[in-house]
Amino acid sequence: MGLNCHDTAEIYLRNVFVPEENLIGTENAGFYQLMRFFNESRVGVASIQLGMAIGAYERALEYAKQRTAFGKPLIEHQAIQFKLADMWKDIEAARLLTYKAAWLIDSGKPNPALSSAAKLFASETAIKATYEAVQIFGGYGYSKEYDIERYYRDARVGTIYEGTSEIQRLIIARVIAGKIRF
Ligand SMILES: Cc1cc2nc3c(=O)[nH]c(=O)nc-3n(C[C@H](O)[C@H](O)[C@H](O)COP(=O)(O)OP(=O)(O)OC[C@H]3O[C@@H](n4cnc5c(N)ncnc54)[C@H](O)[C@@H]3O)c2cc1C
């Protein structure tokens, strides 16, 4: 559907022997090591999604200033102003969550709930922002003449990979219930 510059394929590993010198981390602790890795990688995905939301917002804002419909620029129609205001508001909130989660990692105190919240919120923001950007571009939003349709397709995977939005909510719920300690 999207991310066409990035090859995706399934890999099966069967009867693989890993020599001791190639072992990463501690034997039989891979699951927990991977979960710690997700604390960081999810903030990376949040950043990618935030960038897509900003890109779609900036393009939609410029287009809304240039395109005239019913005698005035799109940006002077209140329905369009509300879309842009919501995009801006969600982007600022996603930015703060992402920066806070990243700052905690840099400070040596990663917080799984915040990493999940940043990934969840930024990816849902990217989907909403790219959806509304397509709407603001109208027919051109659906056409390949502008790159806004690509933003829309590329953003969609954000709530799926690196753990779905449902799984991010489960992690947040487990942290606030005291079931995950870190
Ligand atoms: C472009 C792309 C790149 C990817 N890259 C990688 C990669 O590099 N490495 C890698 O390992 N994987 C990768 N994936 C796989 C990705 O992480 C999984 O697709 C994703 O985690 C969802 O798993 P699934 O597809 O098996 O869906 P399923 O687990 O079958 O889930 C289907 C639906 O059910 C929901 N669901 C499942 N379990 C629960 C539950 N307990 N409670 C509530 N809802 C639930 C899910 O949220 C989802 O909505 C990639 C996927 C894509 C599309």
The ligand as a Tripos MOL2 file, in Angstrom:
@<TRIPOS>MOLECULE
LIG
   53    58     1     0     0
SMALL
NO_CHARGES

@<TRIPOS>ATOM
      1 C1          5.5570   -2.4760    6.2010 C.3       1 LIG1
      2 C2          5.7200   -3.4140    7.3570 C.ar      1 LIG1
      3 C3          6.9730   -3.5940    7.9150 C.ar      1 LIG1
      4 C4          7.1470   -4.4740    8.9800 C.ar      1 LIG1
      5 N1          8.4020   -4.6310    9.4710 N.ar      1 LIG1
      6 C5          8.6230   -5.5590   10.4360 C.ar      1 LIG1
      7 C6          9.9320   -5.8150   10.9210 C.ar      1 LIG1
      8 O1         10.8950   -5.1670   10.5000 O.2       1 LIG1
      9 N2         10.0890   -6.7650   11.8580 N.ar      1 LIG1
     10 C7          9.0420   -7.4900   12.3480 C.ar      1 LIG1
     11 O2          9.2400   -8.3500   13.1850 O.2       1 LIG1
     12 N3          7.7820   -7.2590   11.9090 N.ar      1 LIG1
     13 C8          7.5390   -6.3160   10.9760 C.ar      1 LIG1
     14 N4          6.2480   -6.1030   10.5360 N.ar      1 LIG1
     15 C9          5.1560   -6.8740   11.1170 C.3       1 LIG1
     16 C10         4.3150   -6.0480   12.0730 C.3       1 LIG1
     17 O3          5.0350   -5.7430   13.2510 O.3       1 LIG1
     18 C11         3.0180   -6.8280   12.3570 C.3       1 LIG1
     19 O4          2.2660   -6.8690   11.1600 O.3       1 LIG1
     20 C12         2.2230   -6.1990   13.4810 C.3       1 LIG1
     21 O5          2.9080   -6.2930   14.7130 O.3       1 LIG1
     22 C13         0.8360   -6.8400   13.6570 C.3       1 LIG1
     23 O6          0.9490   -8.2230   13.7550 O.3       1 LIG1
     24 P1          0.0850   -9.1500   12.7780 P.3       1 LIG1
     25 O7          0.2070   -8.6240   11.3810 O.co2     1 LIG1
     26 O8          0.5010  -10.5600   13.0450 O.co2     1 LIG1
     27 O9         -1.4000   -8.8940   13.2130 O.3       1 LIG1
     28 P2         -2.2680   -9.7240   14.2900 P.3       1 LIG1
     29 O10        -1.4430   -9.9890   15.5190 O.co2     1 LIG1
     30 O11        -2.9060  -10.8620   13.5840 O.co2     1 LIG1
     31 O12        -3.3590   -8.6340   14.6690 O.3       1 LIG1
     32 C14        -4.5150   -8.3670   13.8610 C.3       1 LIG1
     33 C15        -5.3790   -7.3570   14.5890 C.3       1 LIG1
     34 O13        -5.7720   -7.8740   15.8760 O.3       1 LIG1
     35 C16        -5.3310   -7.0040   16.9060 C.3       1 LIG1
     36 N5         -4.8890   -7.7610   18.0620 N.ar      1 LIG1
     37 C17        -3.9930   -8.8040   18.0970 C.ar      1 LIG1
     38 N6         -3.7940   -9.2140   19.3650 N.ar      1 LIG1
     39 C18        -4.5630   -8.4300   20.1540 C.ar      1 LIG1
     40 C19        -4.7960   -8.3550   21.5650 C.ar      1 LIG1
     41 N7         -4.1610   -9.1560   22.4240 N.pl3     1 LIG1
     42 N8         -5.6630   -7.4410   22.0210 N.ar      1 LIG1
     43 C20        -6.2910   -6.5860   21.1660 C.ar      1 LIG1
     44 N9         -6.1170   -6.5940   19.8270 N.ar      1 LIG1
     45 C21        -5.2690   -7.5000   19.3360 C.ar      1 LIG1
     46 C22        -4.1730   -6.2220   16.3060 C.3       1 LIG1
     47 O14        -3.9810   -4.9900   16.9980 O.3       1 LIG1
     48 C23        -4.6530   -6.0430   14.8770 C.3       1 LIG1
     49 O15        -5.5730   -4.9720   14.8160 O.3       1 LIG1
     50 C24         6.0460   -5.1960    9.4920 C.ar      1 LIG1
     51 C25         4.7800   -5.0120    8.9390 C.ar      1 LIG1
     52 C26         4.6040   -4.1410    7.8930 C.ar      1 LIG1
     53 C27         3.2190   -3.9570    7.3220 C.3       1 LIG1
@<TRIPOS>BOND
     1     1     2 1
     2     2     3 ar
     3     2    52 ar
     4     3     4 ar
     5     4     5 ar
     6     4    50 ar
     7     5     6 ar
     8     6     7 ar
     9     6    13 1
    10     7     8 2
    11     7     9 ar
    12     9    10 ar
    13    10    11 2
    14    10    12 ar
    15    12    13 ar
    16    13    14 ar
    17    14    15 1
    18    14    50 ar
    19    15    16 1
    20    16    17 1
    21    16    18 1
    22    18    19 1
    23    18    20 1
    24    20    21 1
    25    20    22 1
    26    22    23 1
    27    23    24 1
    28    24    25 2
    29    24    26 1
    30    24    27 1
    31    27    28 1
    32    28    29 2
    33    28    30 1
    34    28    31 1
    35    31    32 1
    36    32    33 1
    37    33    34 1
    38    33    48 1
    39    34    35 1
    40    35    36 1
    41    35    46 1
    42    36    37 ar
    43    36    45 ar
    44    37    38 ar
    45    38    39 ar
    46    39    40 ar
    47    39    45 ar
    48    40    41 1
    49    40    42 ar
    50    42    43 ar
    51    43    44 ar
    52    44    45 ar
    53    46    47 1
    54    46    48 1
    55    48    49 1
    56    50    51 ar
    57    51    52 ar
    58    52    53 1
@<TRIPOS>SUBSTRUCTURE
     1 LIG1         1 GROUP 0 **** ****
